[in-house]
Amino acid sequence: MPGSSASESERSLKPRSPPLYTKRNIMSPTPDSPVSAAATGLPDGEVTSPRLPARTTKGVEHRAPYPPVSASMKKDRDEKMMSLELEDGMVYQGYSFGKDKSISGELVFQTGMVGYPESVTDPSYRGQILVVTFPLVGNYGVPSRQARDPLLPDLAAHFEAAEIHIAGLVVASYSGEDFSHHLATSSLGTWLKEQGVPAMYGVDTRALTKRIREQGSMLGKMLLQSRLDSNGTVNGHSATKHISKREPSDDWRADYERIEWVNPNTANLVADVSAREPRLYLPPSSIALKHPSGRAVRIVCVDVGLKYNQLRCLVSRGVEVMVVPWDYDFPKLAGKDYDGLFISNGPGDPAMLSKTIEHIAIAMKEGRTPIFGICLGHQLLARAAGASTLKMKFGNRGHNIPCTNLLS
């Protein structure tokens, strides 16, 4: 399948506790000298100063934000900055290139080298801030939003859903309007602005990913600079220098919007992304498979965050697909004339989908058709069989994920 799929094998049965600053000893992952900072592309006049040590007050550790690791693309400096605040108190700064707004969500990372149009439209990322580890993003732009799939004309040809599902995007280096691809019709930033999704570049995303991997999945807030003067300053001071040279404290917040922490996993995200009513998708008559009785071979797909490519893969193999909402009572309403049950991927905690689990348990007890679940669908199958699920420390989203052959 194109793009990267979000792993749903990391869902929690417990709500996250309110975020707090914590006392930690952390090494700086970004350049801490003018020489190494200059090597990242910062001009001589904007080389950031070494990051100041932490100051502890009443047992709470305050650290100055990590400054951007890349230079601003706009020479006139008419560009707002963003601060990415982690649940554990770390702060990374960069430049806004999506919608100018602040958001909160769960931080997750994706290690694929390509596939950002598919990743950001994957419903499994609903409510999450996506961190892309590959250093260059946006270089091949974004294809047409109006292009239709040749097999299923009702679907967008190049995406996994009709809209962007991520809450925000964090990258190291963004190519701006310098994109190049024969299918591209706009830049990534233009598309994100169309969809109202904030994004930032200039963050050491590999260091950030290592932190998530070591500390575990955590919440984050993308905070927009509250005011930018016409000469690229904040309250009369150079944006980058002003912020990077602060004394370690919470004073940096004065330049940024303030929002509450939001844990998307406490909501039923599947209800947001699932189909609203049943819909039948038919294959071309030239490839359609027939049941021995003469009717078409049919798969019932429970949409708990279905990606378009899953639908394409099924229909292209000659089967008709009945897509039903997450809470649809398919054992009772779908009849007996279907030949397989497919439960899609999706976002959130499987424990919240009690209706879906009940319906799957009935189908498993009947044992009339094969049942296949992927990601969240697989977890729902497990819960329907009586197992429990828990949230992993972090998820591994990407391409060509390695595995061990236990036979050899």
Salt bridges, closest charged atoms under 4 A:
GLU10 OE2 - ARG397 NH2 1.91
GLU46 OE2 - ARG77 NE 3.54
GLU61 OE1 - ARG63 NE 3.21
GLU85 OE2 - ARG253 NH2 2.66
GLU87 OE1 - ARG16 NH1 3.37
ASP88 OD2 - ARG211 NH2 2.60
GLU106 OE2 - ARG16 NH2 3.73
GLU106 OE2 - LYS391 NZ 2.88
ASP122 OD2 - LYS307 NZ 3.86
ASP149 OD2 - ARG312 NE 2.66
ASP154 OD2 - ARG279 NH2 2.15
GLU163 OE1 - ARG126 NH1 3.81
GLU194 OE2 - ARG145 NH2 2.92
ASP229 OD1 - ARG227 NH1 2.51
ASP250 OD1 - HIS62 ND1 3.35
ASP250 OD1 - ARG253 NE 3.92
ASP255 OD2 - HIS242 NE2 3.26
ASP255 OD2 - ARG246 NH2 2.70
GLU320 OE2 - ARG298 NE 2.67
ASP329 OD2 - LYS332 NZ 3.90
ASP329 OD1 - HIS359 NE2 3.75
ASP337 OD1 - ARG295 NE 3.99
ASP339 OD1 - HIS291 NE2 3.82
ASP339 OD1 - ARG295 NH2 2.83
GLU366 OE2 - LYS336 NZ 3.39
